[in-house]
């Protein structure tokens, strides 16, 4: 008998992506934020290629690149809310 879970059991235990917490990890001076094609809770999801963190506009913090700059796509999005 196989010890691997069946596809059916994986589907039953899969967490709804809108309910799962965002990944927020410590910066390693490799930050490179990019928009993703995914939406979380109706908001655009951004992800860091350096540390794997995730961000949506409703978060109380703002992502920064390794240089300390706010990524242009994030800045445009934040300015459009004004």
Secondary structure, 3 states (H helix, E strand, C coil): CCCCCCHHHHHHHCCCCCCCCCCCCCCCCCCCEEEEEEEECCEEEEEECCCCCEECCCCCCCCCCCCCCCCHHHHHHHHHCC
